[in-house]
């Protein structure tokens, strides 16, 4: 089974969510949460902090992540773990590959022309209770 994670980062003022603009497929040109592949045998929370740090420069001293939901895609044998947290302080972002942007929580995250995940971004934001 392939395992991936997504990390939802809410800014210190709880007004914006950190997103990346995808440079390549899937969902090229659309906004998505940061995240990546979980290595074989890697602890899921360790993987979440590792991916967050690699893609943004945010460390476990800047944010406390909590497991939010796990999505199982049986048709392609994939598991997607979603973690979320609020920043404790302002941070300087360091982009790895994809451009990082703060997106207002007032956006329509169900807009599949703008956001990746076929509506899952909206569902995840709703699950957090910030909409």
N, CA, C and O atoms as CSV, one atom per row, in Angstrom:
chain,resi,resn,atom,element,x,y,z
A,1,UNK,N,N,0.832,-1.189,0.000
A,1,UNK,CA,C,0.000,0.000,0.000
A,1,UNK,C,C,0.874,1.248,0.000
A,1,UNK,O,O,1.844,1.330,0.753
A,2,UNK,N,N,0.531,2.221,-0.845
A,2,UNK,CA,C,1.236,3.499,-0.891
A,2,UNK,C,C,0.633,4.401,0.185
A,2,UNK,O,O,-0.586,4.448,0.350
A,3,UNK,N,N,1.477,5.105,0.903
A,3,UNK,CA,C,1.013,6.007,1.953
A,3,UNK,C,C,1.553,7.409,1.710
A,3,UNK,O,O,2.727,7.610,1.399
A,4,UNK,N,N,0.639,8.378,1.866
A,4,UNK,CA,C,0.979,9.783,1.702
A,4,UNK,C,C,0.368,10.569,2.859
A,4,UNK,O,O,-0.515,10.079,3.562
A,5,UNK,N,N,0.856,11.802,3.046
A,5,UNK,CA,C,0.243,12.662,4.051
A,5,UNK,C,C,-0.032,14.035,3.461
A,5,UNK,O,O,0.598,14.460,2.493
A,6,UNK,N,N,-0.978,14.703,4.065
A,6,UNK,CA,C,-1.280,16.105,3.799
A,6,UNK,C,C,-1.239,16.814,5.138
A,6,UNK,O,O,-1.681,16.274,6.152
A,7,UNK,N,N,-0.707,18.026,5.137
A,7,UNK,CA,C,-0.625,18.777,6.377
A,7,UNK,C,C,-1.330,20.111,6.193
A,7,UNK,O,O,-0.980,20.902,5.316
A,8,UNK,N,N,-2.327,20.346,7.033
A,8,UNK,CA,C,-3.107,21.585,7.009
A,8,UNK,C,C,-2.527,22.508,8.080
A,8,UNK,O,O,-2.551,22.191,9.270
A,9,UNK,N,N,-2.002,23.659,7.636
A,9,UNK,CA,C,-1.388,24.633,8.546
A,9,UNK,C,C,-2.240,25.888,8.539
A,9,UNK,O,O,-2.425,26.525,7.502
A,10,UNK,N,N,-2.755,26.234,9.708
A,10,UNK,CA,C,-3.533,27.462,9.876
A,10,UNK,C,C,-2.609,28.512,10.503
A,10,UNK,O,O,-1.840,28.210,11.415
A,11,UNK,N,N,-2.695,29.752,9.999
A,11,UNK,CA,C,-1.806,30.797,10.514
A,11,UNK,C,C,-2.145,31.153,11.964
A,11,UNK,O,O,-3.195,30.788,12.492
A,12,UNK,N,N,-1.232,31.865,12.570
A,12,UNK,CA,C,-1.344,32.243,13.990
A,12,UNK,C,C,-2.648,32.981,14.303
A,12,UNK,O,O,-3.199,32.829,15.393
A,13,UNK,N,N,-3.144,33.784,13.345
A,13,UNK,CA,C,-4.372,34.558,13.563
A,13,UNK,C,C,-5.638,33.802,13.178
A,13,UNK,O,O,-6.742,34.331,13.306
A,14,UNK,N,N,-5.484,32.581,12.710
A,14,UNK,CA,C,-6.606,31.708,12.321
A,14,UNK,C,C,-7.479,32.335,11.222
A,14,UNK,O,O,-8.707,32.245,11.246
A,15,UNK,N,N,-6.793,32.975,10.254
A,15,UNK,CA,C,-7.484,33.604,9.127
A,15,UNK,C,C,-7.133,32.969,7.783
A,15,UNK,O,O,-7.887,33.095,6.818
A,16,UNK,N,N,-5.989,32.287,7.720
A,16,UNK,CA,C,-5.484,31.752,6.459
A,16,UNK,C,C,-4.969,30.333,6.631
A,16,UNK,O,O,-4.604,29.911,7.728
A,17,UNK,N,N,-4.948,29.612,5.524
A,17,UNK,CA,C,-4.398,28.263,5.495
A,17,UNK,C,C,-3.245,28.255,4.502
A,17,UNK,O,O,-3.313,28.901,3.457
A,18,UNK,N,N,-2.187,27.523,4.832
A,18,UNK,CA,C,-1.028,27.434,3.960
A,18,UNK,C,C,-1.291,26.411,2.857
A,18,UNK,O,O,-1.684,25.275,3.121
A,19,UNK,N,N,-1.066,26.841,1.621
A,19,UNK,CA,C,-1.269,25.945,0.487
A,19,UNK,C,C,-0.093,26.076,-0.467
A,19,UNK,O,O,0.623,27.077,-0.476
A,20,UNK,N,N,0.082,25.038,-1.264
A,20,UNK,CA,C,1.085,25.099,-2.325
A,20,UNK,C,C,0.361,25.056,-3.660
A,20,UNK,O,O,-0.716,24.473,-3.782
A,21,UNK,N,N,0.962,25.677,-4.647
A,21,UNK,CA,C,0.416,25.636,-5.997
A,21,UNK,C,C,1.202,24.571,-6.750
A,21,UNK,O,O,2.408,24.710,-6.954
A,22,UNK,N,N,0.514,23.504,-7.164
A,22,UNK,CA,C,1.152,22.328,-7.753
A,22,UNK,C,C,1.868,22.668,-9.055
A,22,UNK,O,O,1.287,23.266,-9.960
A,23,UNK,N,N,3.129,22.280,-9.135
A,23,UNK,CA,C,3.946,22.512,-10.325
A,23,UNK,C,C,3.819,21.375,-11.343
A,23,UNK,O,O,4.124,21.556,-12.522
A,24,UNK,N,N,3.367,20.203,-10.883
A,24,UNK,CA,C,3.282,19.049,-11.776
A,24,UNK,C,C,2.046,18.217,-11.439
A,24,UNK,O,O,1.437,18.401,-10.385
A,25,UNK,N,N,1.678,17.300,-12.338
A,25,UNK,CA,C,0.525,16.434,-12.073
A,25,UNK,C,C,0.770,15.570,-10.843
A,25,UNK,O,O,1.933,15.316,-10.529
A,26,UNK,N,N,-0.225,15.115,-10.145
A,26,UNK,CA,C,-1.638,15.433,-10.402
A,26,UNK,C,C,-1.985,16.839,-9.912
A,26,UNK,O,O,-1.306,17.404,-9.054
A,27,UNK,N,N,-3.023,17.367,-10.462
A,27,UNK,CA,C,-3.572,18.675,-10.069
A,27,UNK,C,C,-2.640,19.842,-10.365
A,27,UNK,O,O,-2.619,20.826,-9.625
A,28,UNK,N,N,-1.882,19.739,-11.427
A,28,UNK,CA,C,-0.956,20.805,-11.818
A,28,UNK,C,C,-1.689,22.145,-11.926
A,28,UNK,O,O,-2.752,22.231,-12.542
A,29,UNK,N,N,-1.110,23.190,-11.320
A,29,UNK,CA,C,-1.673,24.531,-11.360
A,29,UNK,C,C,-2.753,24.800,-10.325
A,29,UNK,O,O,-3.264,25.917,-10.246
A,30,UNK,N,N,-3.109,23.800,-9.532
A,30,UNK,CA,C,-4.148,23.978,-8.510
A,30,UNK,C,C,-3.518,24.040,-7.120
A,30,UNK,O,O,-2.395,23.588,-6.900
A,31,UNK,N,N,-4.274,24.611,-6.201
A,31,UNK,CA,C,-3.826,24.700,-4.811
A,31,UNK,C,C,-4.081,23.385,-4.092
A,31,UNK,O,O,-5.102,22.729,-4.296
A,32,UNK,N,N,-3.119,23.015,-3.238
A,32,UNK,CA,C,-3.242,21.813,-2.418
A,32,UNK,C,C,-2.539,22.077,-1.096
A,32,UNK,O,O,-1.785,23.041,-0.962
A,33,UNK,N,N,-2.789,21.222,-0.136
A,33,UNK,CA,C,-2.036,21.278,1.109
A,33,UNK,C,C,-0.639,20.734,0.850
A,33,UNK,O,O,-0.425,20.017,-0.127
A,34,UNK,N,N,0.309,21.066,1.712
A,34,UNK,CA,C,1.646,20.484,1.608
A,34,UNK,C,C,1.595,19.050,2.122
A,34,UNK,O,O,0.677,18.677,2.853
A,35,UNK,N,N,2.567,18.263,1.743
A,35,UNK,CA,C,2.622,16.875,2.178
A,35,UNK,C,C,3.470,16.067,1.233
A,35,UNK,O,O,4.135,16.611,0.351
A,36,UNK,N,N,3.443,14.765,1.422
A,36,UNK,CA,C,4.255,13.915,0.559
A,36,UNK,C,C,4.155,12.462,0.934
A,36,UNK,O,O,3.217,12.028,1.604
A,37,UNK,N,N,5.141,11.723,0.487
A,37,UNK,CA,C,5.154,10.275,0.652
A,37,UNK,C,C,5.654,9.887,2.041
A,37,UNK,O,O,6.597,10.478,2.567
A,38,UNK,N,N,5.004,8.887,2.617
A,38,UNK,CA,C,5.451,8.285,3.869
A,38,UNK,C,C,6.337,7.104,3.488
A,38,UNK,O,O,5.911,6.220,2.745
A,39,UNK,N,N,7.565,7.088,3.994
A,39,UNK,CA,C,8.504,6.015,3.676
A,39,UNK,C,C,8.091,4.720,4.395
A,39,UNK,O,O,7.466,4.760,5.455
A,40,UNK,N,N,8.447,3.590,3.809
A,40,UNK,CA,C,8.145,2.286,4.418
A,40,UNK,C,C,8.700,2.230,5.831
A,40,UNK,O,O,9.877,2.513,6.056
A,41,UNK,N,N,7.841,1.861,6.791
A,41,UNK,CA,C,8.248,1.720,8.182
A,41,UNK,C,C,8.346,3.028,8.949
A,41,UNK,O,O,8.642,3.016,10.144
A,42,UNK,N,N,8.107,4.151,8.293
A,42,UNK,CA,C,8.217,5.454,8.955
A,42,UNK,C,C,6.958,5.723,9.781
A,42,UNK,O,O,5.842,5.491,9.316
A,43,UNK,N,N,7.142,6.205,10.986
A,43,UNK,CA,C,6.021,6.592,11.837
A,43,UNK,C,C,5.267,7.735,11.170
A,43,UNK,O,O,5.887,8.650,10.628
A,44,UNK,N,N,3.939,7.694,11.205
A,44,UNK,CA,C,3.138,8.671,10.462
A,44,UNK,C,C,3.318,10.107,10.950
A,44,UNK,O,O,3.345,11.023,10.127
A,45,UNK,N,N,3.442,10.335,12.244
A,45,UNK,CA,C,3.620,11.708,12.737
A,45,UNK,C,C,5.037,12.206,12.416
A,45,UNK,O,O,5.230,13.383,12.112
A,46,UNK,N,N,6.008,11.319,12.485
A,46,UNK,CA,C,7.376,11.679,12.102
A,46,UNK,C,C,7.403,12.068,10.629
A,46,UNK,O,O,8.046,13.048,10.254
A,47,UNK,N,N,6.706,11.299,9.796
A,47,UNK,CA,C,6.633,11.598,8.359
A,47,UNK,C,C,5.963,12.946,8.115
A,47,UNK,O,O,6.401,13.708,7.253
A,48,UNK,N,N,4.909,13.244,8.863
A,48,UNK,CA,C,4.202,14.516,8.686
A,48,UNK,C,C,5.110,15.696,9.022
A,48,UNK,O,O,5.171,16.663,8.263
A,49,UNK,N,N,5.811,15.629,10.143
A,49,UNK,CA,C,6.726,16.718,10.502
A,49,UNK,C,C,7.882,16.813,9.501
A,49,UNK,O,O,8.309,17.917,9.162
A,50,UNK,N,N,8.389,15.679,9.028
A,50,UNK,CA,C,9.484,15.685,8.055
A,50,UNK,C,C,9.052,16.371,6.761
A,50,UNK,O,O,9.748,17.252,6.255
A,51,UNK,N,N,7.894,15.959,6.225
A,51,UNK,CA,C,7.408,16.554,4.977
A,51,UNK,C,C,7.126,18.046,5.155
A,51,UNK,O,O,7.457,18.852,4.286
A,52,UNK,N,N,6.517,18.407,6.279
A,52,UNK,CA,C,6.217,19.813,6.542
A,52,UNK,C,C,7.504,20.631,6.554
A,52,UNK,O,O,7.566,21.705,5.956
A,53,UNK,N,N,8.521,20.129,7.227
A,53,UNK,CA,C,9.788,20.844,7.297
A,53,UNK,C,C,10.469,20.915,5.938
A,53,UNK,O,O,10.989,21.967,5.565
A,54,UNK,N,N,10.476,19.813,5.191
A,54,UNK,CA,C,11.114,19.804,3.869
A,54,UNK,C,C,10.457,20.790,2.910
A,54,UNK,O,O,11.142,21.459,2.137
A,55,UNK,N,N,9.143,20.880,2.960
A,55,UNK,CA,C,8.414,21.697,1.984
A,55,UNK,C,C,8.215,23.141,2.399
A,55,UNK,O,O,7.953,23.994,1.551
A,56,UNK,N,N,8.335,23.439,3.710
A,56,UNK,CA,C,8.010,24.789,4.174
A,56,UNK,C,C,9.044,25.409,5.121
A,56,UNK,O,O,9.070,26.629,5.282
A,57,UNK,N,N,9.884,24.600,5.741
A,57,UNK,CA,C,10.794,25.096,6.768
A,57,UNK,C,C,10.161,25.151,8.148
A,57,UNK,O,O,10.840,25.484,9.119
A,58,UNK,N,N,8.871,24.831,8.259
A,58,UNK,CA,C,8.177,24.830,9.555
A,58,UNK,C,C,8.623,23.605,10.347
A,58,UNK,O,O,8.673,22.498,9.812
A,59,UNK,N,N,8.944,23.806,11.618
A,59,UNK,CA,C,9.424,22.713,12.469
A,59,UNK,C,C,8.397,22.358,13.549
A,59,UNK,O,O,7.376,23.027,13.707
A,60,UNK,N,N,8.700,21.297,14.278
A,60,UNK,CA,C,7.817,20.883,15.371
A,60,UNK,C,C,7.841,21.883,16.533
A,60,UNK,O,O,7.024,21.776,17.448
A,61,UNK,N,N,8.751,22.839,16.511
A,61,UNK,CA,C,8.747,23.903,17.520
A,61,UNK,C,C,7.787,25.023,17.137
A,61,UNK,O,O,7.415,25.836,17.983
A,62,UNK,N,N,7.381,25.074,15.860
A,62,UNK,CA,C,6.488,26.119,15.364
A,62,UNK,C,C,5.010,25.713,15.428
A,62,UNK,O,O,4.128,26.572,15.455
A,63,UNK,N,N,4.744,24.398,15.453
A,63,UNK,CA,C,3.374,23.908,15.308
A,63,UNK,C,C,3.227,22.546,15.983
A,63,UNK,O,O,4.165,21.750,16.010
A,64,UNK,N,N,2.051,22.294,16.521
A,64,UNK,CA,C,1.730,20.956,17.038
A,64,UNK,C,C,0.708,20.355,16.088
A,64,UNK,O,O,-0.404,20.865,15.956
A,65,UNK,N,N,1.089,19.267,15.425
A,65,UNK,CA,C,0.188,18.604,14.490
A,65,UNK,C,C,-0.650,17.559,15.200
A,65,UNK,O,O,-0.182,16.860,16.099
A,66,UNK,N,N,-1.902,17.469,14.773
A,66,UNK,CA,C,-2.808,16.435,15.263
A,66,UNK,C,C,-3.368,15.686,14.065
A,66,UNK,O,O,-3.622,16.274,13.013
A,67,UNK,N,N,-3.556,14.387,14.233
A,67,UNK,CA,C,-4.144,13.596,13.168
A,67,UNK,C,C,-5.608,13.980,13.025
A,67,UNK,O,O,-6.346,14.025,14.010
A,68,UNK,N,N,-6.025,14.258,11.793
A,68,UNK,CA,C,-7.392,14.713,11.535
A,68,UNK,C,C,-8.249,13.596,10.946
A,68,UNK,O,O,-9.262,13.217,11.535
A,69,UNK,N,N,-7.857,13.074,9.803
A,69,UNK,CA,C,-8.603,11.990,9.160
A,69,UNK,C,C,-7.635,11.145,8.330
A,69,UNK,O,O,-6.533,11.580,7.997
A,70,UNK,N,N,-8.071,9.943,8.011
A,70,UNK,CA,C,-7.350,9.073,7.085
A,70,UNK,C,C,-8.313,8.704,5.970
A,70,UNK,O,O,-9.434,8.259,6.215
A,71,UNK,N,N,-7.853,8.897,4.741
A,71,UNK,CA,C,-8.659,8.534,3.573
A,71,UNK,C,C,-8.051,7.299,2.930
A,71,UNK,O,O,-6.849,7.254,2.667
A,72,UNK,N,N,-8.877,6.306,2.680
A,72,UNK,CA,C,-8.429,5.064,2.050
A,72,UNK,C,C,-8.980,5.004,0.637
A,72,UNK,O,O,-10.194,5.043,0.435
A,73,UNK,N,N,-8.092,4.909,-0.337
A,73,UNK,CA,C,-8.484,4.797,-1.737
A,73,UNK,C,C,-8.236,3.351,-2.169
A,73,UNK,O,O,-7.113,2.977,-2.507
A,74,UNK,N,N,-9.280,2.559,-2.154
A,74,UNK,CA,C,-9.138,1.138,-2.441
A,74,UNK,C,C,-8.829,0.870,-3.914
A,74,UNK,O,O,-8.167,-0.115,-4.241
A,75,UNK,N,N,-9.305,1.741,-4.799
A,75,UNK,CA,C,-9.098,1.493,-6.230
A,75,UNK,C,C,-7.636,1.577,-6.657
A,75,UNK,O,O,-7.263,0.984,-7.669
A,76,UNK,N,N,-6.795,2.304,-5.907
A,76,UNK,CA,C,-5.375,2.336,-6.251
A,76,UNK,C,C,-4.467,2.038,-5.060
A,76,UNK,O,O,-3.292,2.408,-5.053
A,77,UNK,N,N,-5.027,1.365,-4.053
A,77,UNK,CA,C,-4.259,0.878,-2.906
A,77,UNK,C,C,-3.425,1.985,-2.264
A,77,UNK,O,O,-2.219,1.840,-2.064
A,78,UNK,N,N,-4.100,3.102,-1.942
A,78,UNK,CA,C,-3.420,4.270,-1.385
A,78,UNK,C,C,-4.115,4.728,-0.106
A,78,UNK,O,O,-5.342,4.714,-0.009
A,79,UNK,N,N,-3.314,5.132,0.865
A,79,UNK,CA,C,-3.818,5.701,2.110
A,79,UNK,C,C,-3.278,7.121,2.232
A,79,UNK,O,O,-2.096,7.371,1.998
A,80,UNK,N,N,-4.159,8.043,2.601
A,80,UNK,CA,C,-3.799,9.449,2.757
A,80,UNK,C,C,-4.114,9.884,4.179
A,80,UNK,O,O,-5.278,9.937,4.578
A,81,UNK,N,N,-3.084,10.193,4.933
A,81,UNK,CA,C,-3.241,10.646,6.303
A,81,UNK,C,C,-3.231,12.163,6.333
A,81,UNK,O,O,-2.334,12.785,5.765
A,82,UNK,N,N,-4.206,12.764,6.981
A,82,UNK,CA,C,-4.312,14.220,7.042
A,82,UNK,C,C,-4.045,14.681,8.474
A,82,UNK,O,O,-4.683,14.225,9.423
A,83,UNK,N,N,-3.100,15.585,8.600
A,83,UNK,CA,C,-2.734,16.180,9.885
A,83,UNK,C,C,-3.029,17.672,9.826
A,83,UNK,O,O,-3.029,18.266,8.748
A,84,UNK,N,N,-3.279,18.277,10.984
A,84,UNK,CA,C,-3.590,19.700,11.016
A,84,UNK,C,C,-3.046,20.327,12.294
A,84,UNK,O,O,-2.875,19.671,13.321
A,85,UNK,N,N,-2.782,21.627,12.182
A,85,UNK,CA,C,-2.324,22.360,13.347
A,85,UNK,C,C,-2.328,23.854,13.090
A,85,UNK,O,O,-2.361,24.304,11.945
A,86,UNK,N,N,-2.293,24.618,14.181
A,86,UNK,CA,C,-2.222,26.081,14.124
A,86,UNK,C,C,-0.799,26.505,14.464
A,86,UNK,O,O,-0.200,26.013,15.420
A,87,UNK,N,N,-0.269,27.427,13.662
A,87,UNK,CA,C,1.062,27.952,13.968
A,87,UNK,C,C,1.041,28.678,15.309
A,87,UNK,O,O,0.075,29.365,15.642
A,88,UNK,N,N,2.109,28.518,16.068
A,88,UNK,CA,C,2.232,29.182,17.365
A,88,UNK,C,C,2.845,30.571,17.237
A,88,UNK,O,O,2.741,31.400,18.141
A,89,UNK,N,N,3.496,30.808,16.076
A,89,UNK,CA,C,4.177,32.091,15.859
A,89,UNK,C,C,4.294,32.312,14.362
A,89,UNK,O,O,4.050,31.401,13.570
A,90,UNK,N,N,4.664,33.516,13.979
A,90,UNK,CA,C,4.925,33.791,12.569
A,90,UNK,C,C,6.208,33.091,12.154
A,90,UNK,O,O,7.160,33.012,12.930
A,91,UNK,N,N,6.229,32.583,10.925
A,91,UNK,CA,C,7.400,31.865,10.435
A,91,UNK,C,C,7.801,32.402,9.063
A,91,UNK,O,O,6.979,32.962,8.338
A,92,UNK,N,N,9.075,32.224,8.718
A,92,UNK,CA,C,9.559,32.507,7.375
A,92,UNK,C,C,9.499,31.212,6.595
A,92,UNK,O,O,10.178,30.244,6.937
A,93,UNK,N,N,8.692,31.188,5.551
A,93,UNK,CA,C,8.523,29.976,4.771
A,93,UNK,C,C,9.694,29.769,3.823
A,93,UNK,O,O,10.236,30.724,3.267
A,94,UNK,N,N,10.074,28.515,3.648
A,94,UNK,CA,C,11.135,28.122,2.722
A,94,UNK,C,C,10.519,27.156,1.720
A,94,UNK,O,O,10.142,26.040,2.078
A,95,UNK,N,N,10.415,27.586,0.465
A,95,UNK,CA,C,9.795,26.748,-0.571
A,95,UNK,C,C,10.768,25.694,-1.062
A,95,UNK,O,O,11.935,25.986,-1.323
A,96,UNK,N,N,10.274,24.449,-1.187
A,96,UNK,CA,C,11.095,23.370,-1.721
A,96,UNK,C,C,10.923,23.290,-3.237
A,96,UNK,O,O,11.877,23.517,-3.981
A,97,UNK,N,N,9.721,22.972,-3.696
A,97,UNK,CA,C,9.434,22.854,-5.123
A,97,UNK,C,C,8.252,23.738,-5.495
A,97,UNK,O,O,8.354,24.601,-6.367
A,98,UNK,N,N,7.134,23.512,-4.824
A,98,UNK,CA,C,5.904,24.228,-5.138
A,98,UNK,C,C,5.871,25.588,-4.449
A,98,UNK,O,O,6.368,25.748,-3.334
A,99,UNK,N,N,5.273,26.567,-5.136
A,99,UNK,CA,C,5.104,27.904,-4.574
A,99,UNK,C,C,4.135,27.828,-3.394
A,99,UNK,O,O,3.080,27.204,-3.496
A,100,UNK,N,N,4.487,28.456,-2.287
A,100,UNK,CA,C,3.647,28.462,-1.084
A,100,UNK,C,C,2.882,29.778,-0.997
A,100,UNK,O,O,3.419,30.847,-1.287
A,101,UNK,N,N,1.608,29.678,-0.591
A,101,UNK,CA,C,0.779,30.864,-0.430
A,101,UNK,C,C,-0.156,30.687,0.757
A,101,UNK,O,O,-0.622,29.583,1.042
A,102,UNK,N,N,-0.422,31.792,1.442
A,102,UNK,CA,C,-1.457,31.814,2.475
A,102,UNK,C,C,-2.768,32.133,1.770
A,102,UNK,O,O,-2.871,33.136,1.064
A,103,UNK,N,N,-3.762,31.284,1.961
A,103,UNK,CA,C,-5.065,31.435,1.313
A,103,UNK,C,C,-6.105,31.694,2.402
A,103,UNK,O,O,-6.142,30.997,3.416
A,104,UNK,N,N,-6.944,32.694,2.183
A,104,UNK,CA,C,-7.965,33.059,3.159
A,104,UNK,C,C,-8.910,31.886,3.428
A,104,UNK,O,O,-9.309,31.174,2.507
A,105,UNK,N,N,-9.259,31.696,4.690
A,105,UNK,CA,C,-10.224,30.656,5.062
A,105,UNK,C,C,-11.631,30.993,4.582
A,105,UNK,O,O,-12.547,30.188,4.747
A,106,UNK,N,N,-11.814,32.178,3.988
A,106,UNK,CA,C,-13.118,32.557,3.439
A,106,UNK,C,C,-13.287,32.077,1.999
A,106,UNK,O,O,-14.353,32.262,1.410
A,107,UNK,N,N,-12.249,31.463,1.423
A,107,UNK,CA,C,-12.311,30.937,0.049
A,107,UNK,C,C,-13.334,29.804,-0.053
A,107,UNK,O,O,-13.704,29.192,0.949
A,108,UNK,N,N,-13.779,29.540,-1.276
A,108,UNK,CA,C,-14.626,28.379,-1.544
A,108,UNK,C,C,-13.710,27.204,-1.869
A,108,UNK,O,O,-13.304,27.032,-3.018
A,109,UNK,N,N,-13.387,26.402,-0.871
A,109,UNK,CA,C,-12.455,25.296,-1.047
A,109,UNK,C,C,-13.058,24.125,-1.811
A,109,UNK,O,O,-12.370,23.142,-2.086
A,110,UNK,N,N,-14.327,24.222,-2.152
A,110,UNK,CA,C,-14.973,23.206,-2.987
A,110,UNK,C,C,-14.858,23.528,-4.473
A,110,UNK,O,O,-15.347,22.764,-5.305
A,111,UNK,N,N,-14.220,24.648,-4.823
A,111,UNK,CA,C,-14.036,25.046,-6.217
A,111,UNK,C,C,-12.981,24.137,-6.853
A,111,UNK,O,O,-11.784,24.354,-6.665
A,112,UNK,N,N,-13.415,23.127,-7.601
A,112,UNK,CA,C,-12.486,22.141,-8.161
A,112,UNK,C,C,-11.661,22.708,-9.315
A,112,UNK,O,O,-10.717,22.060,-9.769
A,113,UNK,N,N,-11.998,23.900,-9.796
A,113,UNK,CA,C,-11.172,24.546,-10.813
A,113,UNK,C,C,-9.959,25.237,-10.198
A,113,UNK,O,O,-8.988,25.535,-10.894
A,114,UNK,N,N,-10.015,25.489,-8.901
A,114,UNK,CA,C,-8.940,26.187,-8.207
A,114,UNK,C,C,-8.165,25.284,-7.241
A,114,UNK,O,O,-6.957,25.432,-7.058
A,115,UNK,N,N,-8.899,24.342,-6.628
A,115,UNK,CA,C,-8.303,23.510,-5.577
A,115,UNK,C,C,-8.244,22.044,-5.993
A,115,UNK,O,O,-9.153,21.541,-6.654
A,116,UNK,N,N,-7.181,21.370,-5.604
A,116,UNK,CA,C,-6.977,19.951,-5.898
A,116,UNK,C,C,-7.953,19.084,-5.100
A,116,UNK,O,O,-8.681,19.575,-4.237
A,117,UNK,N,N,-7.952,17.806,-5.404
A,117,UNK,CA,C,-8.640,16.840,-4.553
A,117,UNK,C,C,-10.105,16.599,-4.830
A,117,UNK,O,O,-10.768,15.928,-4.039
A,118,UNK,N,N,-10.638,17.118,-5.923
A,118,UNK,CA,C,-12.030,16.848,-6.315
A,118,UNK,C,C,-13.025,17.143,-5.186
A,118,UNK,O,O,-13.979,16.392,-4.981
A,119,UNK,N,N,-12.796,18.228,-4.464
A,119,UNK,CA,C,-13.689,18.630,-3.378
A,119,UNK,C,C,-13.210,18.221,-1.995
A,119,UNK,O,O,-13.755,18.681,-0.992
A,120,UNK,N,N,-12.188,17.355,-1.927
A,120,UNK,CA,C,-11.702,16.895,-0.619
A,120,UNK,C,C,-11.079,18.014,0.207
A,120,UNK,O,O,-11.109,17.959,1.436
A,121,UNK,N,N,-10.513,19.034,-0.452
A,121,UNK,CA,C,-9.938,20.164,0.293
A,121,UNK,C,C,-11.047,20.823,1.132
A,121,UNK,O,O,-10.847,21.116,2.311
A,122,UNK,N,N,-12.204,21.052,0.520
A,122,UNK,CA,C,-13.335,21.630,1.242
A,122,UNK,C,C,-13.797,20.757,2.387
A,122,UNK,O,O,-14.101,21.261,3.468
A,123,UNK,N,N,-13.853,19.452,2.165
A,123,UNK,CA,C,-14.278,18.525,3.217
A,123,UNK,C,C,-13.301,18.546,4.393
A,123,UNK,O,O,-13.713,18.512,5.553
A,124,UNK,N,N,-12.013,18.601,4.084
A,124,UNK,CA,C,-11.001,18.621,5.138
A,124,UNK,C,C,-11.104,19.911,5.953
A,124,UNK,O,O,-11.061,19.873,7.182
A,125,UNK,N,N,-11.240,21.045,5.274
A,125,UNK,CA,C,-11.387,22.323,5.975
A,125,UNK,C,C,-12.655,22.306,6.850
A,125,UNK,O,O,-12.635,22.772,7.989
A,126,UNK,N,N,-13.747,21.768,6.306
A,126,UNK,CA,C,-14.990,21.666,7.090
A,126,UNK,C,C,-14.781,20.791,8.325
A,126,UNK,O,O,-15.250,21.127,9.412
A,127,UNK,N,N,-14.086,19.684,8.159
A,127,UNK,CA,C,-13.837,18.760,9.266
A,127,UNK,C,C,-13.081,19.446,10.408
A,127,UNK,O,O,-13.254,19.105,11.578
A,128,UNK,N,N,-12.240,20.419,10.044
A,128,UNK,CA,C,-11.478,21.155,11.056
A,128,UNK,C,C,-12.369,22.120,11.827
A,128,UNK,O,O,-11.995,22.585,12.903
A,129,UNK,N,N,-13.540,22.421,11.285
A,129,UNK,CA,C,-14.452,23.320,11.962
A,129,UNK,C,C,-14.089,24.786,11.830
A,129,UNK,O,O,-14.489,25.601,12.660
A,130,UNK,N,N,-13.327,25.135,10.785
A,130,UNK,CA,C,-12.935,26.531,10.619
A,130,UNK,C,C,-13.782,27.249,9.598
A,130,UNK,O,O,-13.613,28.453,9.403
A,131,UNK,N,N,-14.705,26.541,8.929
A,131,UNK,CA,C,-15.607,27.186,7.949
A,131,UNK,C,C,-16.913,27.556,8.623
A,131,UNK,O,O,-17.805,28.107,7.979
